[in-house]
Amino acid sequence: MPACYDIHAPKRSANLSVNGDLLAKAKSLGVNLSATLEQALSRAVQEQQRAQWLAENRDAIAGYNAQVEQHGVFSDGQRSF
């Protein structure tokens, strides 16, 4: 799946607050905090963008589905199954 952001953009520092025990365990296990945060943020951004797109296109999707329900799809006559 393609990235939802410019993967070549320069890195920037960010100040975060994290549960101390969780941070200690992650560090002791060698978890790459930056990579883990980027992956989690990417998933969160994709989920939010998907939800936003669906909300913005809800009427068009409903209209298309109603059209298909009433008239079928253009390729109905071409199917052999």
MODACOR-V395645 format. One record per backbone hydrogen bond with DSSP energy under -0.5 kcal/mol. CO is the residue of the C=O (numbers start at 0). NH is the residue of the N-H. Records with the same first field share a line. If there is no record, write none. Layout:
BEGIN
CO: NH / NH
END
This chain:
BEGIN
4: 6
5: 8
13: 15
15: 17
18: 22
19: 23
20: 24
21: 25
22: 26
23: 27
24: 28
25: 30
26: 29
30: 32
31: 35
32: 36
33: 37
34: 38
35: 39
36: 40
37: 41
38: 42
39: 43
40: 44
41: 45
42: 46
43: 47
44: 48
45: 49
46: 50
47: 51
48: 52
49: 53
50: 54
51: 55
52: 56
54: 57
56: 60
57: 61
58: 62
59: 63
60: 64
61: 65
62: 66
63: 67
64: 68
65: 69
66: 70
67: 71
72: 75
74: 77 / 78
75: 78
END
